[in-house]
């Protein structure tokens, strides 16, 4: 398209389609990164809760010694 050509509806629609295609590619890429990040955070939280719970259990555990007379 030269600088003197009028802008037509087809030119505008073509440009919007190309922009939409670019946005859809970025959106799907971002969504996959977000899913991976959420999964990593969930695993980290589960591991931390397990570790803190087992530590707390060791501190509160009663030790009973049984002896035969």
RODO-2510 file (C-alpha; in nm, 4 decimals, decimal comma):
residues 69
     n   res          X          Y          Z
     1     x     0,0000     0,0000     0,0000
     2     x     0,1461     0,3344    -0,1011
     3     x     0,0988     0,6553     0,1008
     4     x    -0,1501     0,7947    -0,1547
     5     x    -0,3838     0,4911    -0,1630
     6     x    -0,7064     0,5276     0,0326
     7     x    -0,7557     0,3026     0,3317
     8     x    -1,0333     0,0564     0,2643
     9     x    -1,2434    -0,1609     0,4881
    10     x    -1,0462    -0,4662     0,3711
    11     x    -0,7183    -0,3093     0,4859
    12     x    -0,8612    -0,2390     0,8310
    13     x    -1,0108    -0,5890     0,8649
    14     x    -0,6836    -0,7496     0,7572
    15     x    -0,4888    -0,5495     1,0144
    16     x    -0,7373    -0,6351     1,2919
    17     x    -0,7126    -1,0047     1,2029
    18     x    -0,3331    -0,9957     1,2242
    19     x    -0,3446    -0,8160     1,5598
    20     x    -0,5997    -1,0656     1,6932
    21     x    -0,3812    -1,3583     1,5853
    22     x    -0,0817    -1,2097     1,7685
    23     x    -0,2878    -1,1508     2,0837
    24     x    -0,4237    -1,5068     2,0827
    25     x    -0,0687    -1,6449     2,0640
    26     x     0,0461    -1,4336     2,3576
    27     x    -0,2670    -1,5212     2,5556
    28     x    -0,2204    -1,8968     2,5228
    29     x     0,1484    -1,8682     2,6124
    30     x     0,0699    -1,6578     2,9193
    31     x    -0,2043    -1,8967     3,0272
    32     x     0,0343    -2,1938     3,0155
    33     x     0,2948    -2,0070     3,2229
    34     x     0,0268    -1,9125     3,4764
    35     x    -0,0862    -2,2747     3,5046
    36     x     0,2688    -2,3952     3,5638
    37     x     0,3271    -2,1242     3,8245
    38     x     0,0061    -2,2101     4,0120
    39     x     0,0958    -2,5797     4,0147
    40     x     0,4430    -2,5013     4,1514
    41     x     0,2964    -2,2804     4,4256
    42     x     0,0444    -2,5508     4,5201
    43     x     0,3158    -2,8169     4,5466
    44     x     0,5326    -2,5838     4,7555
    45     x     0,2456    -2,5104     4,9944
    46     x     0,1663    -2,8810     5,0367
    47     x     0,5315    -2,9641     5,1088
    48     x     0,5623    -2,6789     5,3605
    49     x     0,2434    -2,7785     5,5419
    50     x     0,3619    -3,1391     5,5587
    51     x     0,7063    -3,0398     5,6895
    52     x     0,5678    -2,8024     5,9510
    53     x     0,3055    -3,0560     6,0597
    54     x     0,5584    -3,3355     6,1064
    55     x     0,7876    -3,1019     6,3019
    56     x     0,5020    -2,9983     6,5268
    57     x     0,4107    -3,3643     6,5758
    58     x     0,7657    -3,4446     6,6898
    59     x     0,7629    -3,1620     6,9417
    60     x     0,4289    -3,2641     7,0946
    61     x     0,4710    -3,6398     7,0806
    62     x     0,4638    -3,8098     7,4180
    63     x     0,7314    -4,0687     7,4767
    64     x     0,6046    -4,3618     7,6805
    65     x     0,8536    -4,6176     7,8019
    66     x     0,7224    -4,9557     7,9090
    67     x     0,9308    -5,1679     8,1442
    68     x     0,8700    -5,5183     8,2613
    69     x     0,9018    -5,5730     8,6261
***
